[in-house]
Amino acid sequence: VLLSLLLLLCFSCQKEKLEANLPIVVNDGIVFHDGRLIFKNVETFMNQQKWLSGNQKNPQVIAERNKALGLKSMTEYYLEGIKMEENDPKFVDYVAKYPSVFNKEIYDNSTLYVLPHSIILCYIANEDGIFQVGDQIYRIVHNYIYRTGDESKIEMLLLPKDQIPSKEVDISTTRPGLESKSDLAQRTEYFSNNSKFRIV
């Protein structure tokens, strides 16, 4: 009996180790592997974007689905971080721990922390901004998207833009006219009873 119990325990531990290395599949076409979501093709990717858009008002549903895959997305890190006070040392440490998630922008005497891309796209990217569609691996960063079809070049996606060899990684601008003035404008409106809060 003791021998049977030990064999059962040994085999169940081996099974858990084997299963831990296997990709996690949430549905046909979406897999979590090597720390990133991998979409089978563009259609699967677009269907996920539609689902995220439809569930945007239910971040808990999105977080649960991502958790089932093993992913904690950029948006989830962002939403967790912005709950803290800006002057709190824990917030400063949190932003430093996830530099790809938080982009600091100074505008009209205000410090804003923004995601590098749309909240929907950031829901599928890992903390470094990486996801994959078909054989193309993408990284979203502030104002740019990096892309490579060669998995051995994935480390290059983590380099600063000016250090990436253009032959190895395709770099696209996410904001048209980035170097020129745009038609967009912003204004800061302070609340009259508390200057700590403002609308931008």
Protein Blocks (a to p, Z undefined) as FASTA:
>chain_A
ZZmmmmmmmmmmmmmmmmmmpccdfbghiaceehiacdfblmlmmmmmmmmmmmmmmmml
mmmmmmmnopacfklmmmmmmmpcfklmklmmmmmmmmmlpccddeehiacdddfbdfkl
mmmpcfkopacehjbccdddehiacddfbfklmmmmmpcfklpcfklpccddfbghklpc
cfbdcdddddfklmkbccZZ
